[in-house]
Amino acid sequence: MKNDSDAILDDLLSRWHHWASTACMVRGFAPLAAGCWNYRASRQYDDANGALDGDLEDSTMAVVDFQVSEMRDPWRAAIHAHARNLNIGRSVWRSPRLPEDRQVRADLVREACCMLAKRLTTAGVL
């Protein structure tokens, strides 16, 4: 059971890093009109295209983002570095805010993941 929750948390962190790091670069004017930026078209026939799944993913990732932002350093830095590594599938990224010793850093990441898992369980995500 512990391995399943670790795998679920790792998947959430990987998706969260991708969600948080996607930036839309535009040249010139903003792609939304200032008067109707909050407009939303009807989605009654759009669930086959994944609109409802996209909204659910956005709300879930917003909760993960909030819970990570509420953590204190060095645990927040450990979560960010761990999520970045999970997103690319390699363990190459490190943060200068984390200890240099590999074992101490791994223990800190494990502790941060446990803290985040408790927060996400309380928030109803895990």
PLY file of the C-alpha trace (Angstrom):
ply
format ascii 1.0
element vertex 126
property float x
property float y
property float z
element edge 125
property int vertex1
property int vertex2
end_header
0.00 0.00 0.00
2.87 2.37 0.80
4.40 1.80 -2.65
1.06 2.62 -4.30
0.76 5.92 -2.46
4.38 6.75 -3.32
3.68 6.03 -6.99
0.53 8.15 -6.91
2.38 11.03 -5.25
5.23 10.77 -7.77
2.72 10.87 -10.63
1.00 13.90 -9.10
4.32 15.69 -8.66
5.40 14.95 -12.22
2.10 16.24 -13.62
2.19 19.24 -11.30
5.67 20.25 -12.47
4.56 20.02 -16.10
1.37 21.97 -15.31
3.23 24.67 -13.37
6.01 25.10 -15.90
3.92 25.49 -19.03
4.13 29.11 -20.01
2.45 30.68 -22.98
4.83 33.04 -24.71
3.15 35.52 -27.02
4.45 38.41 -28.99
2.46 41.61 -28.95
-0.91 41.81 -27.31
-2.45 39.37 -24.85
-4.54 36.62 -26.46
-7.58 37.51 -24.32
-9.77 40.58 -24.43
-9.69 42.63 -21.24
-13.48 42.93 -21.11
-14.30 39.26 -21.45
-11.34 37.33 -20.05
-13.64 35.40 -17.72
-15.95 34.24 -20.52
-16.44 30.49 -20.82
-18.18 28.81 -23.73
-20.75 26.10 -23.14
-19.23 22.68 -22.54
-22.35 20.56 -22.79
-21.10 18.74 -25.89
-17.39 19.06 -25.22
-16.88 16.30 -22.67
-15.85 13.89 -25.45
-12.89 16.19 -26.16
-11.70 16.12 -22.56
-12.87 19.56 -21.40
-14.22 18.20 -18.11
-11.08 16.14 -17.55
-8.98 19.23 -18.24
-10.92 21.23 -15.67
-10.53 18.46 -13.10
-6.79 18.29 -13.79
-6.46 22.07 -13.46
-8.29 22.14 -10.13
-6.25 19.20 -8.80
-2.97 20.79 -9.86
-4.03 24.10 -8.30
-4.51 22.31 -4.95
-1.11 20.62 -5.27
0.45 23.98 -6.18
-1.10 25.64 -3.14
-0.01 22.87 -0.77
3.57 22.96 -2.08
3.70 26.75 -1.85
2.60 26.58 1.80
5.55 24.34 2.72
8.67 25.90 4.21
12.20 25.59 2.90
14.16 23.30 2.60
11.19 20.93 2.13
9.63 23.09 -0.58
12.94 23.18 -2.48
13.20 19.41 -2.12
9.72 18.95 -3.59
10.52 21.27 -6.49
13.76 19.45 -7.33
12.12 16.04 -6.93
9.17 17.01 -9.14
11.49 18.33 -11.81
13.46 15.08 -11.79
10.26 13.03 -11.93
8.99 15.05 -14.87
12.03 14.28 -17.03
12.48 10.75 -15.72
16.08 11.26 -14.61
17.74 12.31 -11.37
19.93 15.14 -12.60
18.46 18.32 -11.10
19.60 19.56 -7.71
18.88 22.68 -5.78
21.60 24.78 -4.15
19.25 25.09 -1.18
19.56 21.36 -0.49
22.45 19.57 1.22
25.35 18.37 -0.94
25.48 14.94 0.67
23.41 12.53 -1.43
22.05 10.50 1.51
21.06 13.57 3.55
19.38 15.02 0.45
17.49 11.76 -0.19
16.30 11.70 3.43
15.14 15.30 3.11
13.21 14.50 -0.09
11.56 11.52 1.60
10.60 13.66 4.57
9.22 16.38 2.27
7.19 13.81 0.32
5.71 12.47 3.56
4.80 16.00 4.64
3.21 16.74 1.27
1.33 13.44 1.26
-0.23 14.33 4.61
-1.18 17.78 3.32
-2.72 16.36 0.13
-4.61 13.72 2.09
-6.07 16.43 4.30
-6.95 18.47 1.19
-8.72 15.44 -0.34
-6.39 14.92 -3.30
-4.72 11.68 -2.15
0 1
1 2
2 3
3 4
4 5
5 6
6 7
7 8
8 9
9 10
10 11
11 12
12 13
13 14
14 15
15 16
16 17
17 18
18 19
19 20
20 21
21 22
22 23
23 24
24 25
25 26
26 27
27 28
28 29
29 30
30 31
31 32
32 33
33 34
34 35
35 36
36 37
37 38
38 39
39 40
40 41
41 42
42 43
43 44
44 45
45 46
46 47
47 48
48 49
49 50
50 51
51 52
52 53
53 54
54 55
55 56
56 57
57 58
58 59
59 60
60 61
61 62
62 63
63 64
64 65
65 66
66 67
67 68
68 69
69 70
70 71
71 72
72 73
73 74
74 75
75 76
76 77
77 78
78 79
79 80
80 81
81 82
82 83
83 84
84 85
85 86
86 87
87 88
88 89
89 90
90 91
91 92
92 93
93 94
94 95
95 96
96 97
97 98
98 99
99 100
100 101
101 102
102 103
103 104
104 105
105 106
106 107
107 108
108 109
109 110
110 111
111 112
112 113
113 114
114 115
115 116
116 117
117 118
118 119
119 120
120 121
121 122
122 123
123 124
124 125
